[in-house]
Amino acid sequence: MIHKLKEHFRLSSLKISYFDSWLNANRKYIGKVALIIGVFNLALLIPDFLSIHSMPKLLAILSFRISFSALLFVLCTIVDKIKTFRSFFRLLTAFELLAIVEFLFVLNQYDPPNFMIQTMGLLIINIAVFLVPNRWFYMLFISIGGTAGFFIYSLLIIKDLDMIEFWAGVVYLLVAISLCALFAYNADKHQFREFTVKEELVYLNSTDQLTKAWNRSKLFDEFNAWQNDCNKLDCPISLALLDLDKFKDINDTHGHSLADSLLVDLVALINSHLRSTDVLVRWGGDEFILLLPNTYLNDAAIILERIRKIIEGSSFSAAMNITCSFGVVERKENSDLDTMIERADHFMYAAKRRGGNCVLFSS
């Protein structure tokens, strides 16, 4: 049961990452599609003016189409500002529902509406719904809901409806929706599988195989990214080097298997008390580096003192107790990662010379 829950949360997290990645990659495409649909919607005013001779109805259609196209043009300008896929999907679904409402509203202004022409119009709307990627069940719900509304309206309102044309329209639209839905589902499934494989490869290339802490490659990437952000925002970065006390004695006395198990348990314990932005890296052997973005030196020392006490008070493999020595530094102006590690290493070894199990830093 616990394994199934972990797998569920892992897939949920991957889905969130997948949708966020998809949104960032498709912003320009979404803006272009919204622009094209907005222009096409305005172009439909031409057949409206040619077919409808009632001025009040024309003004109502004109107002609706201009308003809807204006909203689409606004979407083109704000698509870069949408931060999360949830916000985007909700906004997109609202636009698609509004498009269905506009279609049914305009349909009601025609007296009488041509059933087959309107069926082709609805076919285009359904294709557009599947063209702009949304969550699959949202697209299916909107297409089926709009199509059902159109058929019910046609049966109730259109006089002298040719039933052969009606059932032909039903078949055409249902086949089109089925094909579009099947294509969208398979495309989404394939893209998610591809994304999952890429994420797994990235994870394996960035992770220490034994402890599941991050590796050096991940540290370099994270430090460079945070350094750029902190330079712009003038915020601090702290770094700590930690080492297990008397780890060689543990290795010699109890063997490598138990020593490895200790490292795995230690990483799991430390990670459970870190923030989402903190990065724990296996530097080598029993040495680990903690990157603490947006953290001043005094705050980092408090965090590490808390972790030191937790380690000291915990029982590890074979009911053993272990301690760690910590050296902590804060990034100085223009200092690079190597310089920070060298300074942290100096304080860490000073902590060991004091007997270990302490956090040393210089203010």
KANORVEN-V104839 format. One line per field, one symbol per residue. ss: DSSP state (H for helix, E for strand, L for the rest). phi: phi as a letter, one per 30 degrees, with the letter a starting at -180 (. if undefined). psi: psi as a letter, one per 20 degrees, with the letter a starting at -180 (. if undefined). A space follows every 50 residues. Layout:
ss: ???
phi: ???
psi: ???
This chain:
ss: LHHHHHHHHHHHHHHHHHHHHHHHHHHHHHHHHHHHHHHHHHHLHHHHHH HLLLHHHHHHHHHHHHHHHHHHHHHHHHHHHLLLHHHHHHHHHHHHHHHH HHHHHHHHHLLLLLHHHHHHHHHHHHHHHHHLLLLHHHHHHHHHHHHHHH HHHHHHHLLLLLHHHHHHHHHHHHHHHHHHHHHHHHHHHHHHHHHHHHHH HHHHHHELLLLLLELHHHHHHHHHHHHHHHHHHLLLEEEEEEEELLHHHH HHHHLHHHHHHHHHHHHHHHHLLLLLLLEEEEEELLEEEEEEELLLHHHH HHHHHHHHHHHHLLLLHHHLLLLEEEEEEELLLLLLHHHHHHHHHHHHHH HHHLLLLLEEELL
phi: .ddddddddddddddddddddddddceddddddddddddddddddddddd cccddedddddeddddddddddddeedcddcddbdddddddddddddddd ddedddedddbcddddddddddddddddedddebdedddddddddddddd ddedddcddhdddddedddededddddddddddddddddddddddddddd dddddcbdddciddcdedddddddddddddddchcdbcbbcbbddhdddd dddcjdddddddddddddddddccddddbcbddlhccbccccdhbdeddd dddddddeddddccccehhdcbbbcbbbbcdceidcdedddddddddddd ddddjihaccacd
psi: ggghgghghghgghgghghgggghijggggggghgghgghhhhihghghh hpjogghghggggggggghghhhghhhihiiohqhggghggghgghhhgg ggghgghiipnqqoghghghghggghghgihoprpghggggggggggghg gggghhgoqkpohggghgggggghggggggggggghgggghggggggghg ggghijqphgijrrahghggggggghggghhhilqrpqpqpqpppkhhhg ghgirhghgghggghggggghijrrhiqoppohpdjpqpopnqlprghhg hgghhghghgghjqpaqkkqprrqpppprqprpjqaggggggghhghghh hhhjialrpqrp.
